[in-house]
Amino acid sequence: MQHSVKLVSVGTAVPPHVIDQRDAARASHAAFSSRFGDFEKLARVFETSGIRRRYAVRPIEWYLETSGWPERNLAHIEGASAMFVAAASKALASAGLAAGDADTIVTVSSTGIATPSLEARVSGELGFRDDVERVPVFGLGCAGGVSALSIASRLAASRPGSVVLVVAAETCTLAYGQAYEGEHRGDRPLRRRGRRLRGACQ
């Protein structure tokens, strides 16, 4: 017999730094206009995307000055962990649950690498049980959230009465800046356009 599964609550969180779309456009112009001949044509997406502001784990100046993978991944771990704690705390409180009530945690994150994974890093702060089942999901990009809900639904259905916590934490703006000097020219325009859009979905 198929057991019913329901979504009990939702919690959200954003990074602390707010970047106005006009400031993002100016920063992009300063960083890329002299390097890419088609920049002005591609930059129109700042005006036509409908995005007014975006949220970032670091101030806008940091993205123009920091290009190393280690620094950016550390920023991901710190920022994604903070968002994990904030969003999970809200979702659990809204459901009338404590962190210790969670039987399984499905964590989605594709914009950085964390080993141990995020839920393990914040376990002590939130108060997860030692025997909680951890299911990190990596590499699915924009499909990660939906995939995680599907995984969580199947896990909950297979264990009636269990509590499955799903957390997706992405830091897309960390892909922006000086880190792409070595890209193949053929895929640069698409990647740059994608970064302008994805930066708003943290």
N, C-alpha and C positions, 0 to 999 in steps of 0.2 A: 504494500500500500504506500502511495506517495504521500509523504507528510508535507503539510503546508509550511511555507517559509514567508516571513514578512519583514519588511524594512521598518525598524522601530523608530529610528531617529537619524538625524543628519547634523554634523557639525562642520564648520568651515574655519579656515584661517588663511591669512595672507602674510607675506613678508613685511618687515617694518618700514621699508623705504618706498615712498610714493614718487613715481616719475611721471610728470606731465608729458603727454604725447609730443607737445611742441619742444620740450627739452630733449626728449629722446631723438627727435628729428635733427635738432641742432648738434647733438653729440655725434650722431651718425654722419652728418655732413663733415664735421671736423675730422672724424676718423677715416672716412672712406672716399670723400669726393675727389681727392687728389690721386687716389690709387686706382679707381675704377672709372673708365670712360663713360659707362652707362649709368652712373650713380643717379644723376638727376631724374632720369626716366623711371628708375626703380623706386626712388624716394617718394614718388607720388602716393605710394601705399600708406604712408603716414597720415595723409589727409583723407584717403578714401576708405580706410579699413573700418571706421566707426569706433575705433579705440580712442578713449580720451585720456586714460591714465593706466599705468601698469605698476606692479609692485615688485620690488627686488630685494634680495637679501643683503645687498651692499649699496652704498650711495653711487650715483651715476658716475662720478669721477673715478671710482675704483675700477670700473669696467674698461675705461680707456687707458688705465695705467698698468693693469695686471693681466698678464697673458699666459702665465705658466699653469700647466695642468694641475700640479700639486696644490697651488693656492686656490684655484677655482674648485677643485674637488673638496678641499677642506671647507670652503665657504658653503658648498652644497650640503655637506654633512651637518654643519652647524645650523644652517638655515632650515633644512628639511627636518631636522630633529626638533627644532623649536616649533615649526608648524605642525608636526606630528602630535606633539604634546598638547598644543592648543586645540587643534581640531578634535582629537580623540577625547580630550577632557570634556569638551562641549557636547559631543555626541553621547558619551556615556551619561553625563549629568542629565541631558534631556530625556534619556531613556530610563532614568531612575536607577542606574547601575553604577557599580564601582569597577575600577580597572581589574580587580581581582575576580570579578564575575565573568570576564572574557575567557572562553575556552580555547578559542582560536583567533589568531591575528593574521590577516592577509594584508601585506604591505606592498604598495606599488610605488616604484621610483625608478626612472630611467635616465634622469639628467645628471647623474653622478653615481659613483660607486662607493658603497659603504660595506665594509666587512670588519666586524660584525654588522649585520643589517640594522636598519633604523629602529625597529621595534625592540631589538636586543639592547641597543644603546640607551633607550629611554625607559627600559623596563623598571629599573629601580625608582626612577623619578615618579612614574605613574602608578607603580604598585601592582604590576602583573604577577600572576602566580608563577612559581618556578616550573610548574608542569604545563604551562600554556603552550599550545601548539603554534609554531611560527611558520608562515608560508610567505616568504619574500618572492615578489614577482618583478623581474627586471627585463628590460629590453623591448617591451611591447609599445613604447611610445604612447601616442594618443589613444591607442586601443587598450591601454593598461587598465584604466578605471572600469570600463565595461567588463573586461575579462576578469578582473578581480571580483566584481559583483557576481559574475557567473560561477566562479570558483567557490565563493562564499556561500552562494545559494545551494550548491550541490553538497558542500560540507555540512551545512545546517540541516538539510533534508535527510542526510544519512545518519544524523545524530539528533534525534528529536529532543528539544528542550535545551540544546546547546546555544551558546552566545558566540557569534562570530563578529569580530570587529574588522572593518575594512578601512584602511587609511591609504590615500594616494597623496604623495608629497613630491612635487616637481619644482625645480628651480631653473626654468627655461632661460632666463636672461643671462645666466652664466655662460651660455654658448655664444654670447655677443662680445665683440671687441676685437682684440688683437690676436686671438688664438688661431686664426685661419689663414695665416700667411702662406702655408704650404698647400692650400687647396688646389686641386686641378682646375684650371680655368674653365673647363667646360661646365662644371656644376656650380660655379660661384654665384651666378645670378639667382638660381633657384634657392640655394642655401641662404643667401642674404634676404631674399623675400620671405622665406620661411621664418627666419629669426625675427624679422619685424613683427610678424603675426604671433608667433609662439610666445614671445616675451610677455604677452599679456595673460597667459593661461596658468600662471603659477598658482 
